Amino acid sequence: MKLWVNPPGEIYLQGDIAFDPKGLIAGSNKHEFWLAIKPKEINSYWWGKWAEETSGQKLMLSPKMVLEALGIAEIGGEGNWSLSNVDHYDVLSKRNERATVIKKIYIYNSRDYLIKKIEYFDANGQAAVVTELDKYKKVLNDFPPSREGHSRFGGVPFVPTFIKIITCIDGKEEDSVRITLGSIKSMNFTDKQRRRLFTRPAPRGYKHVYKIVDGNIIEQPQ
């Protein structure tokens, strides 16, 4: 898998499946997110607008969750945060306006103080998606870089090279996706590169096209 990130909201993933170098593509920009899988047993394209779906949890590979796994997690916005301690972890819990926990971030406090796990919860308080992070590598330059030459986020010195995203039903593991990064480096994107990588591609050649709106997956006419 190849991965490009241009914070805070642009990401593009490209994976080789069945000898197709673009058998899996996923991405997002300021306005939209998408996931497309080509093998014939799936052959589907999903997309949505952030204004209509804030989390992208309905996707087996959510661009927003990958961004958060890479250290570009937002601590703020709507909802209230609280801090607790569980075993060797400091746990940041986010609650919505109904005081229901919707996210937990686990930070290992005994050694490196790095994020090891992020949990996302459904409306019933059950774990819907769990992201596990491991094998952190130190980045020589600030990550993510900014156009001014310094990081808007203060620099993320360590980035996980192993990311496992687990989807759950009724709190039990249903399926998972593993991302392994061989190397990490900083780069500055040209406008042409940004348009090529972070513009949602047209859903040509896919048997099924779905749009995600308010948590509902709606098949679109071809």
Secondary structure, DSSP 8 states (H G I E B T S, - for coil): -EEEEETTTEEEEEEEETTEEEEEEEEE-SSEEEEEE-STTT-EEEEEETTT-SS-TTSSS-HHHHHHHTT-----SSSEEEEEEETTEEEEEEE-TTS-EEEEEEEETTTT--EEEEEEE-TTS-EEEEEEEEEEEE-SS-SS--TTSS-TTS---EEEEEEEEEEEETTEEEEEEEEE-S--------HHHHHHHHS----TT-SEEEEEETTEEEE---
